[in-house]
Each structure stands twice: as structure tokens, then as C-alpha cells.
Amino acid sequence: EPEVTQTPSHQVTQMGQEVILRCVPISNHLYFYWYRQILGQKVEFLVSFYNNEISEKSEIFDDQFSVERPDGSNFTLKIRSTKLEDSAMYFCASSRTLADTTDTQYFGPGTRLTVL
Amino acid sequence: AQKITQTQPGMFVQEKEAVTLDCTYDTSDQSYGLFWYKQPSSGEMIFLIYQGSYDEQNATEGRYSLNFQKARKSANLVISASQLGDSAMYFCAMREEGYGNNRLAFGKGNQVVVIP
């Protein structure tokens, strides 16, 4: 069964460094998402992406964040200058069709980001 | 305001018994979708079941069923015949209508521990 994959599974970085988290969504999916989950807390929406542009972003997704689909398969989240509070599990998700309330988002296994 | 409320404390359930996880939601939209995800200790988010606001029948998916009470704005997950592998956090999430409104809003989760 097709699944969303994410690399790396764990990333450790120094505060102020740039990180790129990578995702390969399910191949016939059109919408892509990033969520994050700070340890012990609920999952929070960051951004959604369709047709090579951001379709929605949350208040968390400020100027230090960016997303890109550099080729036909990868979807990346870049954090330009990491802060301690960026430490979290970052989930990529994808959904099949144009977004509507019925469309299920399938999540990847997550990347655990630790900022020191 | 919280869109999804999950307030139960951690639950212990005997293997082979059923367990109900509570979820209430808040929306003024007529069209919305409700989702349950499972997060085992390994961290991934696994989609379990979906219920649409216009669905008249309660959703079922194997041992998972959703007790949908629209007037009460509740969407409780029922896991029948619990197995040890059901030990996990369970998150209720909602997606509301509207083009560009792609985000899933998650609750804080319910912790379930299945004991032999």
C-alpha cells in the first residue's frame, strides 16, 4: 500500500542553523501538508500546498519557514534559522484530490527535530 | 476556542473488551469531516476512520466504529475487542468546509493502555 515517507527520521541541529525536512507524498496525491507536534502536545497545522503554491498557512508558519516541491516527488520544509522552540515532531501528509471535507490526509512517520 | 475537545484522562482497558473514546467538536459549518488517528509510541500517525457531517450512518472500519451524534456535536470512537497493539494515543480531528480551508484541527488526544 502506498505511503508517505519522510527523511531523516531524526535531525539534531544547533540553534540558528538551517534545516530541510524531506517528504515523498503518495504518488497520485495532489495536496501536501506539514504539521508539527511539540512533545506531549497536540498536532498543529503549519501549511498546505497545491499546484506549486501555498494554499493555506497557520500563524505558526512565519517567515523563517518555507516549503518547496523541487521535483515531481519530493516536498520539503525549510526552517531558515532554527530556535529552541522549533524542537518537535514534524509530520508531512498528503491527500488525493482537491481538498474537501471528505478527503483523508495520510501522514508520514514524522521527523523528530531537536534544536540544541 | 478549542475546535476539538478530548478530555478523558488516560484509560486502561482489559484485552478483548470495548473502549469508547470521547470527542466533541465546535463548528458553525454545515459541511465538515471528522477523523480519528492513532499514534503508537513509535510516533507515526495512522488514519483509522472518517465520518462526514452529512453521513446518516455511523462509520465503521473493522473493529473501529464512530458514534456520531450531530446534535450533540460528538464523534466518539469505539474500539471493540481491544488488542495489546491498540495501546496508543488516539486523536480526533476535524476539517471544515470552504475552499482553501484545508487544515485538520486536532484534539489533545486520549491515551489508551490495553492490559492483558
Interface residues (C-beta under 8 A of the other chain):
Chain A: Y31 Y33 Y35 Q41 K42 V43 E44 F45 S48 S55 E56 S58 M89 F91 A93 A99 D100 T101 T102 D103 T104 Q105 Y106 F107 G108 P109 G110 R112
Chain B: S31 Y32 G33 F35 Y37 S42 G43 E44 M45 I46 F47 Y50 G52 S53 F91 A93 R95 E96 E97 Y99 G100 N101 N102 R103 L104 A105 F106 G107 K108 G109
